[in-house]
């Protein structure tokens, strides 16, 4: 499995934690930056990760900014992306299990390192449940098809 990661200066605090979890799981990392705390624009990193996932370069993605919100909004502008902002173990599990989220988004200013590590692991370990959720995800795809030309 390959996972693309990207962050801005607000999310970089969680990047080493994410990389450690991915490495422990034997997952190949495609790192799109950033690499220090110098102020950068989160949409640039969201786009790189989202394109890697949507084009099949990566199986999934993890994006990080101060809250996880802005970077997820930007990533969700790419067709085929279902980026979910998570802030606890339940949301990390449910976005995988019910929404088949292909990008996990977290905030370095709102999620501590220990929680972030646990969230990444549960997101990785939780399969999409399918069943009644397939139709719902298909409806999201239909909305996307209507508005993304």
C-alpha positions in Angstrom: 0.0 0.0 0.0 1.1 3.6 -0.7 -0.1 6.6 1.2 0.5 10.2 0.1 1.0 12.7 2.9 1.0 16.4 2.9 0.8 19.2 5.4 1.2 22.9 6.0 3.1 24.6 8.8 0.1 24.1 11.2 0.1 20.4 10.7 3.8 19.6 10.5 3.8 18.8 14.2 1.8 15.6 13.5 3.8 14.6 10.4 6.5 12.5 12.2 3.8 10.7 14.1 1.9 9.8 10.9 5.2 8.7 9.3 6.0 6.5 12.3 2.6 4.7 12.2 2.9 4.2 8.4 6.4 2.9 8.7 5.4 0.4 11.5 2.7 -0.9 9.1 5.1 -1.3 6.2 3.3 1.3 4.1 5.2 3.2 1.4 5.0 6.9 1.9 4.8 9.5 -0.8 5.7 12.8 1.0 4.6 16.0 -0.7 5.8 18.3 2.1 6.0 20.7 3.7 9.2 20.1 5.6 9.5 22.9 8.1 7.4 25.4 10.1 7.8 28.2 7.5 4.3 29.5 6.6 2.9 27.9 3.4 -0.5 27.6 1.8 -2.4 24.4 2.6 -4.3 24.2 -0.7 -1.0 23.5 -2.5 -0.4 20.4 -0.4 -4.0 19.3 -0.4 -4.0 19.3 -4.2 -0.8 17.3 -4.4 -2.1 14.6 -2.1 -5.6 14.6 -3.6 -4.3 14.3 -7.2 -2.0 11.4 -6.2 -4.9 9.5 -4.7 -7.4 10.4 -7.5 -4.9 9.4 -10.2 -3.9 6.1 -8.5 -0.3 7.0 -7.6 -1.3 6.5 -3.9 -4.0 4.2 -2.4 -5.0 6.7 0.2 -3.8 10.0 1.7 -3.3 11.8 4.9 -3.3 15.6 5.1 -2.6 17.9 8.0 -3.1 21.6 8.7 -3.8 23.6 11.9 -7.4 22.2 12.2 -7.7 19.8 9.3 -10.6 21.8 8.0 -9.0 24.0 5.3 -6.8 21.3 3.8 -9.8 18.9 3.7 -12.0 21.5 1.9 -9.3 22.0 -0.7 -8.7 18.2 -1.2 -12.4 17.6 -1.6 -12.4 19.8 -4.7 -10.6 17.0 -6.6 -13.0 14.5 -8.2 -13.0 11.2 -6.5 -11.7 12.4 -3.2 -13.6 11.8 0.1 -11.4 13.6 2.6 -12.7 13.5 6.2 -11.7 15.7 9.0 -11.3 13.6 12.2 -10.7 14.6 15.7 -11.3 11.5 17.7 -11.2 7.7 17.4 -14.9 7.4 16.5 -14.7 9.8 13.6 -11.6 8.1 12.3 -13.3 4.7 12.4 -16.6 5.9 10.9 -15.1 7.8 8.0 -13.5 4.6 6.9 -16.3 2.2 7.8 -19.3 4.2 6.6 -17.9 6.8 4.2 -15.0 5.0 2.6 -12.9 8.1 3.1 -9.8 7.9 1.0 -8.1 10.8 2.7 -7.7 11.3 6.5 -7.4 14.9 7.6 -6.3 16.1 11.0 -5.3 19.3 12.7 -1.9 19.8 14.5 -3.4 22.5 16.7 -6.4 20.4 17.8 -5.2 16.8 17.9 -2.4 15.7 20.2 0.3 13.3 18.9 -0.8 10.2 20.8 -4.4 10.6 19.6 -3.2 11.2 16.0 -1.2 8.0 16.0 -4.2 6.0 17.3 -6.5 7.7 14.7 -4.2 6.8 11.8 -4.0 3.2 13.0 -7.8 2.8 13.4 -8.4 4.4 10.0 -5.9 2.0 8.4 -7.4 -1.0 10.2 -11.1 -0.2 9.5 -12.5 -1.6 6.3 -15.3 -0.1 4.4 -18.5 -1.8 5.6 -20.3 -1.7 2.3 -23.9 -2.7 2.4 -26.3 0.2 2.8 -23.3 2.6 2.8 -22.4 1.7 -0.9 -25.6 3.5 -2.1 -24.8 6.6 0.0 -21.2 6.8 -1.3 -22.6 6.3 -4.8 -24.9 9.3 -4.2 -21.8 11.4 -3.3 -20.2 10.2 -6.5 -23.4 11.2 -8.5 -23.3 14.7 -7.0 -19.7 14.9 -8.0 -20.5 13.8 -11.5 -23.2 16.5 -11.8 -21.0 19.3 -10.7 -17.4 18.3 -11.7 -17.1 18.6 -15.5 
